[in-house]
């Protein structure tokens, strides 16, 4: 019986943390064109316009270095229905010439035609 109170308290703490940790996606800023790459280095992302179809969010885009070098890429996210919209998450990108691939922590929330980018 001595462990019942601490375990109950721990369960309440985890539940409260889960609720607090849930993002309010409508508070994210609308996507701008261009916006800074999550990879840094002054790279800007252009023409980023995800479309939802068949459980995925996809778009082609350009990543442009400060020196003007342009990389043409495509990205595919998982599309998850939430908060009355679609969260594009777990993104995997690839260069259109096949020379590079990667993942991104960036997420997009789409609701009522408005596309918002993750703040983190």
QUIJONOR-V321387 format. One line per field, one symbol per residue. phi: phi as a letter, one per 40 degrees, with the letter a starting at -180 (. if undefined). A space follows every 50 residues. Layout:
BEGIN
phi=???
END
This chain:
BEGIN
phi=.dcccccccccccccccccccccccccccdcbbcaccccgggcbbbgcac bcafgbbbacabbbcdcgcbbcbbbbbcbbcafgabccbfcbbacccgca aabaccbbbbafgcbbcccb
END
